[in-house]
């Protein structure tokens, strides 16, 4: 019976996409976030699209009704991610994805009632865009070594420091900031998660030009930025455990795009006929087939209300590595014209350039391998 419900819902999503997706938002360039360039160029259209997707019941599926959600089966949310990716339509506004996959879940777990009422509904409708202030120039994979400090001033904190690799910070209304509220030597202790209004005096945002030609990432400078203490999420000095929970949840929701991106990579490389001997990419294709089986296992766990663990990290590692290797081999086999945007094979080059986001973002594959080795396989450090 449950399988019938899921299949009916899947068909409903597909039919809605066919009827409602504007041609201007259907993805033509492989892995490009939005047709025709960066998100900022289509920001008004994307915000309107986000609201339409939400009102159709495809955003906030499992979130409580009292905060604007639909309080339905979370498995349906995974189905929505799958079908939007397969169809080639953005699931709402790409700039709003952090609010849905990270900020919202954290606020539901640890936010005050006032924070939930103020922010959650506007995240779902896409009215507010959120960015993430975690990584720093000297603290990427080793996130616990961050230096950005929050100085206690009684009823507020003063923020001093720098953050980097924040997606869409140049468009954001708010930032989810991890700052140090104690000594750097304490590492995992004395880290606090808080909400920062991006319009606050003292914040400077500078976009970073990427190898794809887009500028989705940013670097931010905080020069004595005032943050009220009511903006702290959870408890002061206990931000680390919330960050870990949030990143695990983010990886779970990003599994469908990860798997489907790898499948698209295989199909595009084969269709291009750049690789003359299919045996050259046999290992990568087998990896994708194997990880699809693992993904189905994770999907089954979710159906049985079991939260998956290391399986999610394994899916991310294998799928993103396979996609990157496929594009690399295709670009290496092609002639020099494949490097130019005018080429009908440039999608392969763009795929290679974009693939580094997959292997680095959401926790680098190297760090995830270490976590699996230490915590699952119990290997020595």
C-alpha positions as CSV (number, residue, x, y, z in Angstrom):
1,X,0.0,0.0,0.0
2,X,2.8,2.4,0.9
3,X,4.6,1.8,-2.4
4,X,1.3,2.6,-4.3
5,X,1.1,5.9,-2.4
6,X,4.7,6.8,-3.2
7,X,4.2,6.0,-6.9
8,X,1.0,8.0,-7.1
9,X,2.9,11.0,-5.6
10,X,5.8,10.6,-8.0
11,X,3.3,10.7,-10.9
12,X,1.7,13.8,-9.4
13,X,5.0,15.6,-9.3
14,X,5.9,14.7,-12.8
15,X,2.6,15.8,-14.2
16,X,2.8,19.1,-12.3
17,X,6.3,19.8,-13.7
18,X,5.1,19.2,-17.2
19,X,2.2,21.6,-16.9
20,X,3.9,24.3,-14.8
21,X,7.6,24.6,-15.5
22,X,8.5,27.7,-17.7
23,X,10.8,27.0,-20.6
24,X,13.2,29.7,-19.3
25,X,13.9,27.6,-16.1
26,X,14.4,24.2,-17.8
27,X,18.1,23.3,-17.5
28,X,19.8,22.9,-20.9
29,X,23.5,23.3,-19.9
30,X,24.6,20.3,-17.9
31,X,24.8,21.0,-14.2
32,X,24.4,24.7,-14.7
33,X,22.3,25.9,-11.7
34,X,19.9,27.9,-13.9
35,X,19.5,28.2,-17.6
36,X,21.3,31.2,-19.1
37,X,23.7,32.0,-16.3
38,X,23.9,32.8,-12.6
39,X,21.0,32.9,-10.2
40,X,21.2,36.6,-9.7
41,X,20.3,37.2,-13.3
42,X,16.9,35.4,-12.8
43,X,16.4,36.1,-9.1
44,X,12.9,37.6,-9.4
45,X,11.7,34.8,-11.7
46,X,13.2,32.2,-9.4
47,X,11.6,33.7,-6.3
48,X,8.2,33.6,-8.0
49,X,8.9,30.0,-9.1
50,X,9.9,29.1,-5.5
51,X,6.6,30.4,-4.2
52,X,4.7,28.5,-6.8
53,X,6.5,25.2,-6.0
54,X,5.8,25.8,-2.3
55,X,2.1,26.5,-2.9
56,X,1.9,23.3,-4.9
57,X,2.9,21.4,-1.8
58,X,6.4,20.4,-2.9
59,X,8.5,22.4,-0.4
60,X,8.3,21.9,3.3
61,X,6.6,18.5,3.0
62,X,7.7,17.2,6.4
63,X,7.9,20.5,8.2
64,X,5.2,21.1,10.9
65,X,2.0,22.8,9.8
66,X,2.3,25.4,12.5
67,X,5.4,26.8,10.8
68,X,4.1,26.7,7.2
69,X,4.9,23.0,6.4
70,X,2.6,20.2,5.2
71,X,3.5,17.7,7.9
72,X,3.6,14.8,5.5
73,X,5.9,11.8,4.9
74,X,9.6,12.9,4.6
75,X,10.1,10.2,1.9
76,X,8.0,12.3,-0.4
77,X,10.5,15.1,0.0
78,X,13.2,12.8,-1.4
79,X,10.9,11.9,-4.3
80,X,10.4,15.6,-5.1
81,X,14.2,16.1,-5.2
82,X,14.5,13.2,-7.6
83,X,11.8,14.2,-10.0
84,X,12.8,17.9,-10.2
85,X,16.4,16.8,-10.9
86,X,15.3,14.3,-13.6
87,X,13.1,16.9,-15.2
88,X,15.7,19.6,-15.2
89,X,13.9,22.2,-13.2
90,X,15.2,24.0,-10.1
91,X,13.5,23.0,-6.8
92,X,12.4,26.5,-6.1
93,X,15.1,29.1,-5.9
94,X,18.6,27.6,-5.9
95,X,19.7,30.4,-3.6
96,X,17.2,29.3,-1.0
97,X,18.4,25.7,-0.8
98,X,20.5,26.3,2.3
99,X,17.5,27.6,4.2
100,X,15.6,24.4,3.3
101,X,18.4,21.8,3.9
102,X,20.3,23.3,6.8
103,X,18.8,26.4,8.5
104,X,15.2,25.1,8.7
105,X,16.1,21.7,10.3
106,X,18.5,23.4,12.8
107,X,15.8,25.9,13.9
108,X,13.2,23.1,14.2
109,X,15.7,21.1,16.4
110,X,17.1,23.9,18.6
111,X,15.5,27.3,17.7
112,X,13.4,29.3,20.1
113,X,9.7,29.6,19.5
114,X,10.2,33.2,18.5
115,X,12.9,32.2,16.0
116,X,10.7,29.5,14.5
117,X,7.8,31.8,14.0
118,X,9.9,34.6,12.6
119,X,12.0,32.7,10.1
120,X,10.6,29.3,9.1
121,X,7.6,30.2,7.0
122,X,9.7,32.8,5.1
123,X,12.3,30.1,4.4
124,X,9.6,27.9,2.9
125,X,8.0,30.6,0.8
126,X,11.5,31.8,-0.4
127,X,11.0,35.3,0.8
128,X,14.3,35.1,2.7
129,X,17.6,33.8,1.4
130,X,20.1,32.4,3.8
131,X,23.8,31.8,3.5
132,X,26.2,29.8,5.6
133,X,29.2,31.2,7.6
134,X,31.2,28.1,8.5
135,X,34.5,27.8,6.6
136,X,37.3,30.3,6.9
137,X,40.5,30.8,4.9
138,X,42.5,28.8,7.5
139,X,39.6,26.5,8.6
140,X,37.9,24.5,5.8
141,X,38.1,20.8,6.4
142,X,39.2,21.4,9.9
143,X,36.2,23.4,10.8
144,X,36.9,23.2,14.6
145,X,39.9,25.6,14.1
146,X,37.8,28.6,13.1
147,X,39.0,32.0,14.4
148,X,36.1,34.3,13.9
149,X,35.2,35.5,17.4
150,X,32.0,36.6,19.1
151,X,32.9,38.9,21.9
152,X,30.3,39.0,24.7
153,X,29.0,42.5,25.4
154,X,26.1,41.7,27.7
155,X,23.0,41.7,25.7
156,X,24.8,41.2,22.4
157,X,28.0,39.9,20.7
158,X,30.5,41.7,18.6
159,X,31.6,39.7,15.6
160,X,35.2,40.0,14.2
161,X,36.6,37.8,11.6
162,X,36.2,36.4,8.1
163,X,34.3,33.6,6.3
164,X,34.7,32.1,2.9
165,X,32.9,29.9,0.3
166,X,29.5,31.1,1.4
167,X,27.0,30.3,-1.4
168,X,24.8,33.2,-2.5
169,X,26.0,35.4,0.4
170,X,25.8,38.4,-2.0
171,X,22.0,37.7,-2.3
172,X,21.3,36.6,1.3
173,X,19.1,38.3,3.9
174,X,20.6,36.2,6.8
175,X,23.6,34.1,7.6
176,X,23.9,31.1,9.8
177,X,27.2,31.9,11.5
178,X,29.5,29.7,13.5
179,X,31.7,31.8,15.8
180,X,34.1,31.2,18.6
181,X,32.9,32.3,22.0
182,X,35.9,31.1,24.0
183,X,39.6,30.1,23.6
184,X,40.7,28.7,20.2
185,X,42.6,25.9,22.0
186,X,39.2,24.4,23.1
187,X,38.4,23.6,19.5
188,X,35.0,21.8,19.5
189,X,34.0,23.6,22.7
190,X,33.2,27.3,22.9
191,X,31.6,27.4,19.4
192,X,28.3,29.1,19.1
193,X,25.8,29.1,16.2
194,X,23.9,32.4,15.6
195,X,21.8,34.3,13.1
196,X,23.3,37.4,11.5
197,X,21.3,39.9,9.6
198,X,23.3,40.5,6.4
199,X,22.2,44.1,6.3
200,X,24.1,44.8,9.6
201,X,26.7,47.5,9.6
202,X,30.3,46.2,9.4
203,X,29.7,43.3,6.9
204,X,31.5,43.3,3.6
205,X,30.7,40.7,0.9
206,X,33.0,40.0,-2.0
207,X,32.0,37.4,-4.7
208,X,34.6,34.9,-5.8
209,X,35.0,34.2,-9.5
210,X,34.8,30.4,-10.1
211,X,36.4,28.3,-12.8
212,X,33.0,27.8,-14.3
213,X,32.8,31.6,-14.9
214,X,30.0,32.0,-12.3
215,X,30.3,33.8,-8.9
216,X,28.1,31.8,-6.6
217,X,30.6,31.7,-3.7
218,X,31.7,34.7,-1.6
219,X,34.1,35.9,1.1
220,X,32.7,37.9,4.0
221,X,34.5,40.3,6.4
222,X,33.0,41.1,9.8
223,X,34.2,44.3,11.4
224,X,32.6,44.8,14.8
225,X,29.2,43.5,13.7
226,X,26.6,43.6,16.4
227,X,24.5,40.5,16.9
228,X,21.7,40.4,19.6
229,X,21.9,37.4,22.0
230,X,18.3,36.4,21.0
231,X,19.9,35.4,17.7
232,X,21.8,32.5,19.3
233,X,20.5,29.1,18.1
234,X,20.6,26.6,20.9
235,X,23.0,27.3,23.8
236,X,26.2,29.4,23.8
237,X,29.3,27.2,23.4
238,X,27.2,24.3,22.1
239,X,27.1,25.1,18.4
240,X,29.3,22.2,17.2
241,X,26.9,19.4,17.7
242,X,24.2,21.4,15.9
243,X,26.5,21.9,12.9
244,X,27.2,18.2,12.7
245,X,23.5,17.4,12.8
246,X,22.8,20.0,10.1
247,X,25.5,18.8,7.7
248,X,24.4,15.2,8.0
249,X,20.8,16.3,7.2
250,X,22.1,18.3,4.2
251,X,23.9,15.4,2.8
252,X,20.8,13.2,3.1
253,X,18.6,15.7,1.1
254,X,21.3,16.2,-1.5
255,X,21.6,12.5,-2.3
256,X,19.1,12.5,-5.2
257,X,20.9,15.3,-7.1
258,X,24.2,13.6,-6.4
259,X,23.1,10.3,-7.8
260,X,21.2,11.8,-10.8
261,X,24.2,14.0,-11.6
262,X,26.4,11.0,-11.8
263,X,23.9,9.2,-14.1
264,X,23.7,12.3,-16.3
265,X,27.5,12.4,-16.5
266,X,27.6,8.8,-17.7
267,X,24.9,9.3,-20.3
268,X,26.4,12.5,-21.6
269,X,29.9,11.0,-21.9
270,X,28.6,8.0,-23.8
271,X,26.3,10.1,-26.0
272,X,29.2,12.4,-27.0
273,X,31.2,9.4,-28.4
274,X,34.4,11.2,-27.3
275,X,35.3,7.9,-25.5
276,X,35.9,5.4,-28.3
277,X,36.3,2.4,-26.2
278,X,33.6,2.0,-23.5
279,X,36.0,-0.2,-21.4
280,X,37.8,3.0,-20.6
281,X,34.9,4.1,-18.4
282,X,33.7,0.7,-17.3
283,X,34.9,1.1,-13.7
284,X,33.0,4.5,-13.3
285,X,29.8,3.1,-14.8
286,X,30.0,0.1,-12.4
287,X,30.5,2.5,-9.5
288,X,27.4,4.4,-10.4
289,X,25.4,1.2,-10.7
290,X,26.7,0.1,-7.3
291,X,26.0,3.4,-5.6
292,X,22.4,3.4,-7.0
293,X,21.9,0.1,-5.1
294,X,23.2,1.7,-1.9
295,X,21.0,4.7,-2.5
296,X,18.0,2.3,-2.8
297,X,19.0,0.9,0.6
298,X,19.1,4.3,2.1
299,X,15.7,5.1,0.6
300,X,14.3,1.9,2.2
301,X,15.7,2.9,5.6
302,X,13.8,6.2,5.3
303,X,10.6,4.4,4.4
304,X,11.0,2.4,7.6
305,X,11.6,5.6,9.6
306,X,15.3,4.8,10.2
307,X,17.8,7.6,9.9
308,X,20.7,6.4,7.8
309,X,24.3,7.0,8.9
310,X,27.5,6.3,7.0
311,X,25.6,5.2,4.0
312,X,24.9,8.8,3.1
313,X,28.5,9.7,3.1
314,X,29.4,6.6,1.0
315,X,26.8,7.6,-1.6
316,X,28.3,11.1,-1.8
317,X,31.9,9.9,-2.1
318,X,31.3,7.2,-4.8
319,X,28.9,9.2,-6.9
320,X,30.8,12.5,-7.0
321,X,34.1,10.7,-7.7
322,X,32.7,8.7,-10.5
323,X,31.1,11.8,-12.2
324,X,34.4,13.7,-11.9
325,X,36.4,10.8,-13.4
326,X,34.0,10.5,-16.3
327,X,34.2,14.1,-17.3
328,X,38.0,14.2,-16.9
329,X,38.4,11.2,-19.2
330,X,36.0,12.7,-21.8
331,X,37.8,16.1,-21.8
332,X,41.2,14.4,-22.0
333,X,40.1,12.3,-25.0
334,X,38.5,15.2,-26.8
335,X,40.4,17.7,-29.0
336,X,41.1,21.2,-27.9
337,X,37.8,22.6,-29.2
338,X,36.0,20.9,-26.4
339,X,37.4,23.6,-24.1
340,X,35.4,26.4,-25.9
341,X,31.9,27.5,-25.0
342,X,31.0,27.5,-28.7
343,X,31.6,23.8,-28.9
344,X,28.6,21.5,-28.8
345,X,30.7,19.4,-26.4
346,X,31.4,22.2,-24.0
347,X,28.9,20.6,-21.6
348,X,31.5,18.0,-20.8
349,X,34.1,20.7,-19.9
350,X,31.5,22.5,-17.8
351,X,30.6,19.2,-16.2
352,X,34.3,18.7,-15.2
353,X,34.7,22.2,-13.8
354,X,31.4,21.9,-11.9
355,X,32.2,18.4,-10.5
356,X,34.7,19.9,-8.0
357,X,31.8,21.4,-6.1
358,X,30.5,17.9,-5.6
359,X,33.7,16.4,-4.3
360,X,34.5,19.4,-2.1
361,X,31.2,20.7,-0.9
362,X,29.2,19.3,1.9
363,X,32.4,17.9,3.5
364,X,35.3,17.0,1.2
365,X,35.4,13.3,0.1
366,X,38.8,13.0,1.9
367,X,37.3,14.1,5.2
368,X,34.3,11.8,4.8
369,X,36.6,8.9,4.1
370,X,38.4,9.7,7.3
371,X,35.2,9.8,9.2
372,X,34.1,6.4,7.9
373,X,37.5,5.0,8.6
374,X,37.6,6.2,12.1
375,X,34.0,5.9,13.3
376,X,32.7,2.9,11.2
377,X,35.8,0.8,10.4
378,X,37.5,1.8,13.7
379,X,40.9,2.3,11.9
380,X,43.7,4.0,13.8
381,X,44.1,7.8,13.3
